[in-house]
Amino acid sequence: MEPLGAPATLAAAVYHVAVNTCIDTLRNELPADVLHTGAEVGDRHASDWSGSHSLLPEVLFRPETTEQVSRILKRCNEARQPLVLQGGLTGLSGGATPGRGEWALSLDRMTGIVELDVDALTVTVRAGTPLQVIQQAAAERDLMLPLDLGARGSCQIGGNVATNAGGNQVIQYGMARNLVLGLEAVLADGTVIPAHNKLLKNNAGYDLKHLFIGSEGTLGVITEVVLRLYPRTRTRQSALCGLSSYDHVVRLLNRMRTLLPSVSAFEVMWRSYYRYCTETVDLARDPFDETHPFYVLLESDGRDPGRDADRFQQALFDEMEAGLIADCVVAQSHKEREGFWEIRDGIGEILSRFRHTANFDIGIPIGDTGRFVEQMEARLRERQPDIPPLVFGHLGDGNLHVVANSGTPERQADIEDAVYGLVREYRACITAEHGVGKHKKPWLDCSRSTEELALMKMLKRSMDPNGILNPGRIFDL
């Protein structure tokens, strides 16, 4: 093969020799279809879904086994060659976008169900398996994996776990962390950590899986995951509600938690986002004749087909009679339910149309959210009056999404400065589910103390002393 790069200094020359030796060694140790260079890499691996600062890596690895991952990491660690880890590339924080000099390690060939245990209610899967494939495998056994998000068809479970993904049903089942019983991971030096576990109760020492869940690939490469499954619910009721105030939204959430057997989704859309989806982009039909300040997509799962629908509709009718709900449409078919979700999931289409998008997924207590949005909108009107923010979120778990079509990098930076400044004042979280990646690390101290950051960096230095795994993500050392 042709040598990579051209050394300009003695240090660069030493590095140049090391990395080319690394490639030659791995070509001998790996199957021919694992290591790719030049035109073999493909443009897909230049960026994650955030789309910014795209850069094609000089080298791409596409292993099929944990043993191959181990060999790759061992040799790259010896050469001190940094790697960016890639899954489904659906992230929005730039975490999977290659940096200068980084090679890419993609897990897209490490797919498949290893074991589905209907007695233990667990499924063991390889890291590159798309989320939807796991959901379907569970459904075929009359079970369910409640982790769910709009990118289910393309996101991969390893990335979901590495970023501690949230999604649409966190309000009832929790984040990805709550669904992971065990995992297998490979450290920077190639050591395989077989922390498989199928037990709900296991207090034998440190629970090592939590080192890797949410660490965004900076401490190790997740290669297999053991997930918790649940019996599939028998009914699902869906409604789209219009409300007149944020106070009514919060009161509705609390009332539905009391009146219904479960609240599996409580998605709130401010008028700005709802009207953009139904009018400007025209993604779905607006079922209401009048406009409302707030819209709630409410869902309840149950196991009593004879009573659940009546109970759901009665609860909504009572709240309309009490003046809490201004208007309401209950889905009478799967198609109507999909129409509600087309509005909520319209963010995918919106992001494809925007340029230099200021994109936020903020974690904030429910009681502070209404006031936070009002203050944020006021600040943005002063600084960028022609860029209205679109606001929506998984309100039941305190996750607020804000999107603004900045148009230029300068205006994007100004919007981010205003919003994250307010996040700091509220002592809120800069990211509830998308992860820090590269994009949000300048504001990490808004949400983490000096002591927490110091401990994170100590863990990173201990587990990846040469800094080869996703360097520059979350923080800089």
HUCORRA-V60820 format. One line per field, one symbol per residue. ss: DSSP state (A for helix, B for strand, O for the rest). phi: phi as a letter, one per 20 degrees, with the letter a starting at -180 (. if undefined). A space follows every 10 residues. Layout:
ss=???
phi=???
This chain:
ss=OOOOOOOOOA AAAAAAAAAA AAAAAAAAAO OOOOBBBAAA OOAAAAOOOO OOOOOOOOBB BOOOOAAAAA AAAAAAAAAO OOBBBBOOOO OOOOOOOOOO OOBBBBOOOO OOBBBBBOOO OBBBBBOOOB AAAAAAAAAA OOBBOOOBOO OOOOOBAAAA AAOOOOBOOA AAAOOAAAAB BBBBBBOOOO OBBBBOOOOO OOOOOOOOAA AAOOOOOOOO BBBBBBBBOB BOOOBBBBBB BBBOOAAAAA AAAAAAAAAO OOOOBBBBBB AAAAAAAAAA OOOOOOOOOO OOOBBBBBBB BBOOOOOAAA AAAAAAAAAA AOOOOOBBBB OOOAAAAAAA AAAAOOAAAA AAAOOOBBBB BBBOOAAAAA AAAAAAAAAA AAAOOOOOOB BBBBAAAOBB BBBBBOOOAA AAAAAAAAAA AAAAAAOOBO BOOOOOOOOO AAAAAAOOOA AAAAAAAAAA AAAOOOOOBO OOOOOOO
phi=.ffembfdcf fffffgffff fgffffffed gfeedcclff fnfgeeaeff melfbfffcc dcfdcfffgg fffgffffel efcdecdeme fddmfdefef needdddfee dpeebcdffe lccdcefeff gfffgfffff dmcbdffbbg egfcfdfffg ffdlgdoecf gddnfggfde eaadbdfgen fedeefbdef cbdenfefgf fdfnelmedr dfdbcddedc gffecbdcbd ddcebfgfff ffgffffeed fadebbedcf ggfgfffedf elfbfefeed ecfcccedcc dbccgfcfff ffffffffff fenfdebbce fdbfffgfff ffffefgfff ffeeclfecc cedbggfefg fgfgffffff ffecfecffe cbreffdmdd dcccefncgf ffffffffff ffgffeledf bebenelefd ffdfffdcfg fffffgffff ffebfemeel fmembde
